[in-house]
Amino acid sequence: MLANPQTYFAELPDPRRQTRNKLHKLEDIVMITLCAVLCGFEDWVSIEDFGCENETWLRGFLELRNGIPSHDTLSDVMGRIDRQAFASAFGQWMRQSLPALAGQQVALDGKSLRGSRDGQQPPVHLMSAFATQARLVLGVQAVADKSNEINAIPDLLAQLELAGAVVTIDAMGCQKSVAQAIVEHKADYVLALKDNHPTLHEDVASWLDYCDASGDVYQVESVEKEHGRLETRRVVVSTELDWLEAKPEWAGLKAVAMVESTREPAGKARLHASVQRRYYLCSIREPARIAQAIREHWRIENQQHWVLDVQFGEDAHRARKDHSAANLAVIRRAALNLLRDNDSSNVSIRRRKMRAGTSLDYRQQILFGQISPDST
């Protein structure tokens, strides 16, 4: 089970001045917010209501020397906490909970918080690291907008203990500096290659297309039937890279790969099939591992981004003041991790949230990994 997050959020620097109007501990405000989100409460007024209804339970682990903060206080203080410090506390908690990532796949991807758009100001954009097998968010890095993902990736990688892991990133992260950083962390990578490197993309595509036509490649093929269509995926890998002039510039590069996806709509002739080819730079050679890494990268979309939007209403949330959007996003990811890791059942996230809202025993288990003998 995950470690108790309270210990890590208690170390956050308090952005408020020390005055007589400072009535509530920062730790209390953060934990009330986390507990409320864990139980399905999403706006500041309902979070205050949750605190008032559960004050007796909350006093079991919080001081609450002046009772439950108002929704205005919750919003104001959560918005003023430095977002980098908040993300760092989250990262420290996850490093303690999942200290070794050897054998894990870590997918990196960005997500815009659409509801945080304010007039001409773009929405807050977050880069996340997601352990695809463990289904846990490992780290978060806020950036100004999607175009700044490149600058955020090294900082996000620095939060993780990556030795022995395989890191997958979409085309935005296909950079020489990113490959170098991953190798320096003693990890491997599979990086999507697109037209942001036009010459390299053209060279790799031409080479793999030629090798594929000649049959001089390693291949892995899979066939799936779902959503009313038949999809055939062929992964073609070449470890012969002597022809590639740019090879010395990419640290650890050992193979290039192509994924050919053929989709055939159900009940239609093959001439209606669509074929798409995508290309990758890899620091691993084994075709089966490369195929698995490419396939599992999309779990960050299906098991993190989609769940946050559908089950936590992230895209619809209109928190905008100061750092409140970014900090609430971290709270949601902490809640998602707790709901996933501290319950071994097969019930949905929605049912887990509902149960946490109605059962103190279950809420105690999810939050702290244990059941309080005093809870009822």
C-alpha positions as CSV (number, residue, x, y, z in Angstrom):
1,M,0.0,0.0,0.0
2,L,1.0,3.6,-0.5
3,A,2.7,5.5,2.3
4,N,0.7,8.0,4.3
5,P,0.7,11.2,2.2
6,Q,0.1,13.5,5.2
7,T,3.7,13.3,6.3
8,Y,4.9,14.7,2.9
9,F,2.3,17.5,2.6
10,A,3.1,18.6,6.2
11,E,6.5,19.7,5.0
12,L,5.2,22.2,2.5
13,P,6.4,25.8,2.9
14,D,3.5,28.0,4.1
15,P,2.9,31.0,1.7
16,R,1.1,33.0,4.3
17,R,2.5,35.6,6.7
18,Q,2.5,34.9,10.4
19,T,-0.4,37.1,11.6
20,R,-3.3,36.7,14.0
21,N,-5.5,36.1,10.9
22,K,-3.7,32.8,10.2
23,L,-6.2,30.6,11.8
24,H,-5.7,27.2,10.1
25,K,-2.6,25.0,9.7
26,L,-1.5,24.5,6.1
27,E,-1.4,20.7,6.7
28,D,-5.1,20.8,7.8
29,I,-6.2,22.7,4.6
30,V,-4.3,20.3,2.3
31,M,-5.6,17.1,4.0
32,I,-9.2,18.3,4.1
33,T,-9.0,19.0,0.4
34,L,-7.4,15.6,-0.3
35,C,-10.0,13.7,1.8
36,A,-12.9,15.5,0.2
37,V,-11.6,14.9,-3.4
38,L,-11.1,11.2,-2.5
39,C,-14.8,11.0,-1.6
40,G,-16.0,12.7,-4.8
41,F,-16.3,16.4,-3.7
42,E,-14.9,18.7,-6.4
43,D,-15.7,22.4,-5.7
44,W,-14.6,24.5,-2.7
45,V,-18.1,24.9,-1.2
46,S,-18.7,21.1,-1.2
47,I,-15.2,20.6,0.2
48,E,-16.1,22.9,3.1
49,D,-19.3,20.9,3.5
50,F,-17.4,17.7,3.6
51,G,-15.1,19.1,6.3
52,C,-18.0,20.2,8.5
53,E,-19.8,16.9,8.1
54,N,-16.7,14.9,9.0
55,E,-15.0,17.2,11.5
56,T,-15.0,14.5,14.3
57,W,-13.3,12.0,12.0
58,L,-10.8,14.6,10.7
59,R,-9.8,15.6,14.3
60,G,-8.5,12.0,14.6
61,F,-5.4,13.1,12.6
62,L,-5.6,16.9,12.2
63,E,-5.4,19.7,14.8
64,L,-8.2,21.9,13.5
65,R,-7.6,24.4,16.2
66,N,-10.1,26.8,14.7
67,G,-12.5,24.3,13.2
68,I,-13.1,23.8,9.5
69,P,-11.8,26.5,7.1
70,S,-14.3,28.3,5.0
71,H,-14.4,27.6,1.2
72,D,-12.9,31.0,0.6
73,T,-9.9,30.1,2.9
74,L,-9.5,26.7,1.3
75,S,-9.5,28.2,-2.2
76,D,-7.2,31.1,-1.3
77,V,-4.6,29.1,0.5
78,M,-4.5,26.2,-1.9
79,G,-4.0,28.7,-4.7
80,R,-1.1,30.4,-3.0
81,I,1.0,27.3,-2.3
82,D,3.9,27.2,-4.7
83,R,3.0,24.7,-7.4
84,Q,6.5,23.4,-7.8
85,A,6.9,22.8,-4.1
86,F,3.5,21.0,-4.1
87,A,4.5,18.8,-7.1
88,S,7.8,18.1,-5.3
89,A,6.1,16.9,-2.2
90,F,3.9,14.6,-4.3
91,G,7.0,13.3,-6.0
92,Q,8.7,12.6,-2.7
93,W,5.7,10.7,-1.5
94,M,5.6,8.5,-4.6
95,R,9.4,7.9,-4.5
96,Q,9.0,6.6,-0.9
97,S,6.0,4.5,-1.9
98,L,7.5,3.1,-5.2
99,P,11.3,3.5,-4.6
100,A,12.5,1.3,-7.5
101,L,11.2,1.4,-11.0
102,A,13.4,-1.3,-12.5
103,G,11.4,-3.4,-14.9
104,Q,8.6,-0.8,-15.0
105,Q,7.5,1.3,-18.0
106,V,7.2,5.0,-17.3
107,A,5.1,6.9,-19.8
108,L,5.4,10.7,-20.0
109,D,2.7,12.9,-21.5
110,G,1.1,16.3,-21.2
111,K,-2.4,17.3,-20.4
112,S,-4.1,20.7,-20.5
113,L,-6.6,21.6,-17.7
114,R,-9.1,23.1,-20.1
115,G,-11.3,24.7,-17.4
116,S,-8.4,26.8,-16.1
117,R,-8.3,28.9,-19.3
118,D,-8.9,32.6,-18.3
119,G,-9.6,35.0,-21.1
120,Q,-6.5,35.3,-23.2
121,Q,-4.5,33.2,-20.7
122,P,-4.0,29.6,-21.9
123,P,-5.0,26.7,-19.7
124,V,-2.6,25.3,-17.2
125,H,-0.6,22.4,-18.8
126,L,0.8,19.5,-16.8
127,M,3.5,16.9,-17.7
128,S,2.9,13.6,-15.9
129,A,5.0,10.5,-15.4
130,F,2.8,7.3,-15.2
131,A,3.9,3.8,-14.2
132,T,1.9,1.8,-16.8
133,Q,2.1,-1.6,-15.0
134,A,1.5,-0.2,-11.5
135,R,-1.1,2.3,-12.8
136,L,0.3,5.0,-10.6
137,V,1.1,8.7,-11.3
138,L,4.7,9.1,-10.3
139,G,5.4,12.8,-10.8
140,V,3.9,16.0,-12.1
141,Q,5.4,19.1,-13.6
142,A,3.4,22.2,-14.5
143,V,4.5,24.2,-17.6
144,A,3.3,27.4,-19.2
145,D,1.8,25.7,-22.2
146,K,2.2,22.6,-24.4
147,S,5.1,24.2,-26.3
148,N,7.2,24.2,-23.1
149,E,6.9,20.4,-22.5
150,I,10.5,20.0,-23.8
151,N,11.9,22.1,-21.0
152,A,9.8,20.4,-18.3
153,I,10.7,16.8,-19.2
154,P,14.3,16.8,-17.7
155,D,12.9,18.3,-14.5
156,L,10.2,15.6,-14.3
157,L,12.8,12.9,-15.0
158,A,14.9,14.2,-12.2
159,Q,12.1,13.5,-9.7
160,L,12.2,9.8,-10.5
161,E,14.4,6.8,-9.6
162,L,14.5,5.5,-13.2
163,A,17.3,2.9,-13.1
164,G,16.2,-0.1,-15.1
165,A,13.0,1.4,-16.3
166,V,11.8,2.0,-19.9
167,V,10.7,5.6,-20.6
168,T,8.2,6.3,-23.4
169,I,7.4,9.8,-24.7
170,D,5.5,11.1,-27.7
171,A,7.1,13.2,-30.4
172,M,7.4,16.3,-28.3
173,G,9.9,14.6,-26.1
174,C,12.0,13.1,-28.9
175,Q,15.0,15.3,-28.2
176,K,18.7,14.5,-27.9
177,S,18.9,16.1,-24.5
178,V,16.0,13.9,-23.3
179,A,17.6,10.8,-24.6
180,Q,20.9,11.8,-22.9
181,A,19.0,12.5,-19.6
182,I,17.3,9.1,-19.7
183,V,20.5,7.2,-20.3
184,E,22.2,9.2,-17.5
185,H,19.5,7.9,-15.2
186,K,20.5,4.3,-16.3
187,A,17.1,3.8,-18.0
188,D,16.1,3.0,-21.5
189,Y,13.8,4.8,-23.9
190,V,11.3,4.4,-26.8
191,L,10.8,7.9,-28.4
192,A,8.1,8.6,-31.0
193,L,9.7,10.2,-34.1
194,K,7.7,12.6,-36.2
195,D,8.2,15.7,-38.4
196,N,9.7,17.8,-35.7
197,H,12.9,16.1,-36.9
198,P,12.1,16.1,-40.6
199,T,15.4,14.9,-42.0
200,L,15.8,12.2,-39.4
201,H,12.2,11.1,-39.7
202,E,12.5,10.8,-43.5
203,D,15.8,8.9,-43.2
204,V,14.4,6.4,-40.6
205,A,11.1,6.0,-42.6
206,S,12.9,5.3,-45.8
207,W,15.3,2.8,-44.2
208,L,12.6,0.8,-42.4
209,D,10.3,0.9,-45.5
210,Y,13.2,-0.5,-47.6
211,C,14.1,-3.1,-45.0
212,D,10.4,-4.1,-44.6
213,A,10.0,-4.6,-48.4
214,S,13.2,-6.7,-48.5
215,G,12.2,-8.8,-45.5
216,D,15.5,-8.0,-43.7
217,V,13.9,-7.0,-40.3
218,Y,12.6,-8.4,-37.1
219,Q,8.8,-8.4,-36.8
220,V,6.1,-8.7,-34.2
221,E,2.4,-8.9,-35.3
222,S,-0.8,-8.8,-33.3
223,V,-4.5,-8.8,-34.4
224,E,-7.3,-7.4,-32.3
225,K,-11.0,-7.1,-32.9
226,E,-12.8,-4.4,-30.9
227,H,-15.1,-1.4,-31.2
228,G,-16.5,-2.8,-34.5
229,R,-13.2,-3.1,-36.3
230,L,-10.3,-5.4,-36.9
231,E,-6.9,-4.0,-36.2
232,T,-3.6,-5.6,-37.3
233,R,-0.4,-4.2,-35.8
234,R,3.0,-5.0,-37.2
235,V,6.1,-3.8,-35.4
236,V,9.2,-3.8,-37.5
237,V,12.6,-3.3,-35.9
238,S,16.1,-2.7,-37.4
239,T,19.2,-2.8,-35.2
240,E,21.5,-2.0,-38.2
241,L,22.3,1.7,-37.7
242,D,25.7,2.1,-39.4
243,W,24.0,4.1,-42.2
244,L,22.6,6.7,-39.7
245,E,24.9,9.7,-39.6
246,A,23.1,11.2,-36.6
247,K,23.5,8.0,-34.5
248,P,26.3,9.4,-32.3
249,E,24.2,12.4,-31.4
250,W,21.5,10.2,-29.8
251,A,22.8,8.7,-26.5
252,G,22.1,4.9,-26.2
253,L,20.4,4.5,-29.6
254,K,20.4,0.8,-30.5
255,A,17.4,0.4,-32.8
256,V,14.8,2.1,-34.9
257,A,11.2,0.8,-35.2
258,M,8.1,1.2,-37.2
259,V,4.5,0.4,-36.2
260,E,2.1,-0.3,-39.1
261,S,-1.5,-0.2,-38.0
262,T,-4.2,-1.5,-40.4
263,R,-7.8,-0.9,-39.4
264,E,-10.6,-2.7,-41.2
265,P,-14.2,-1.5,-40.3
266,A,-16.5,-4.4,-39.6
267,G,-18.6,-5.6,-42.5
268,K,-16.7,-3.6,-45.2
269,A,-14.3,-4.7,-47.8
270,R,-10.6,-4.5,-47.3
271,L,-10.3,-1.5,-49.7
272,H,-11.9,0.5,-46.9
273,A,-9.0,-0.3,-44.5
274,S,-6.8,2.5,-43.3
275,V,-3.1,2.0,-42.9
276,Q,-0.9,4.2,-40.7
277,R,2.9,4.0,-40.0
278,R,4.7,5.5,-37.0
279,Y,8.4,5.5,-36.3
280,Y,10.5,5.3,-33.1
281,L,14.0,5.7,-31.8
282,C,14.9,3.0,-29.2
283,S,17.7,2.2,-26.8
284,I,16.5,-1.4,-26.5
285,R,16.8,-4.0,-29.3
286,E,14.2,-6.7,-28.6
287,P,11.2,-6.4,-30.9
288,A,8.8,-7.8,-28.3
289,R,9.8,-5.3,-25.7
290,I,9.6,-2.5,-28.1
291,A,6.2,-3.5,-29.3
292,Q,5.0,-3.8,-25.7
293,A,6.4,-0.4,-24.8
294,I,4.7,1.3,-27.7
295,R,1.4,-0.4,-27.0
296,E,1.5,0.4,-23.3
297,H,2.4,4.0,-23.7
298,W,-1.3,4.8,-24.4
299,R,-2.2,3.7,-20.8
300,I,-1.4,7.2,-19.6
301,E,-4.2,8.4,-21.8
302,N,-6.7,5.6,-21.0
303,Q,-5.9,5.0,-17.3
304,Q,-4.9,8.5,-16.2
305,H,-6.1,11.4,-18.4
306,W,-9.5,9.8,-19.2
307,V,-10.2,8.7,-15.6
308,L,-9.3,12.2,-14.3
309,D,-11.7,13.8,-16.8
310,V,-14.6,11.3,-16.4
311,Q,-14.3,10.4,-12.7
312,F,-12.9,13.6,-11.2
313,G,-14.3,16.2,-13.7
314,E,-10.8,17.7,-14.2
315,D,-11.4,19.3,-17.6
316,A,-14.7,20.9,-16.4
317,H,-13.1,22.3,-13.2
318,R,-12.8,26.1,-13.4
319,A,-10.3,26.7,-10.7
320,R,-8.1,29.6,-12.0
321,K,-6.8,31.7,-9.1
322,D,-3.1,31.7,-8.7
323,H,-1.8,28.1,-8.5
324,S,-5.1,26.5,-7.5
325,A,-5.6,24.7,-10.9
326,A,-2.2,23.0,-10.8
327,N,-2.4,22.2,-7.1
328,L,-5.8,20.7,-7.3
329,A,-4.6,18.6,-10.2
330,V,-1.9,17.2,-7.9
331,I,-4.5,16.5,-5.3
332,R,-6.6,14.6,-7.9
333,R,-3.6,12.4,-8.9
334,A,-2.9,11.7,-5.2
335,A,-6.5,10.7,-4.7
336,L,-6.4,8.5,-7.8
337,N,-3.2,6.8,-6.7
338,L,-4.7,6.1,-3.2
339,L,-8.0,4.7,-4.6
340,R,-6.1,2.4,-7.0
341,D,-3.3,1.1,-4.7
342,N,-5.0,0.8,-1.3
343,D,-7.9,-1.3,-2.6
344,S,-7.2,-4.6,-4.1
345,S,-10.8,-5.2,-5.3
346,N,-12.0,-5.0,-8.9
347,V,-14.7,-2.4,-8.4
348,S,-14.6,0.9,-10.4
349,I,-13.0,4.2,-9.3
350,R,-16.5,5.7,-9.1
351,R,-17.7,3.0,-6.6
352,R,-14.6,3.4,-4.6
353,K,-15.1,7.1,-4.3
354,M,-18.7,6.6,-3.2
355,R,-17.7,4.0,-0.6
356,A,-15.0,6.3,0.7
357,G,-17.7,9.0,1.1
358,T,-20.0,6.7,3.2
359,S,-17.7,4.3,5.1
360,L,-15.1,5.7,7.6
361,D,-13.4,2.3,7.8
362,Y,-12.9,2.2,4.1
363,R,-11.8,5.8,3.9
364,Q,-9.3,5.2,6.6
365,Q,-8.0,2.2,4.6
366,I,-7.7,4.2,1.4
367,L,-6.0,7.2,3.0
368,F,-3.6,5.5,5.5
369,G,-3.6,1.9,4.4
370,Q,-5.2,0.8,7.7
371,I,-8.5,0.6,9.4
372,S,-9.0,2.7,12.5
373,P,-10.4,0.7,15.5
374,D,-12.3,3.8,16.6
375,S,-14.0,4.5,13.3
376,T,-17.7,3.5,12.8
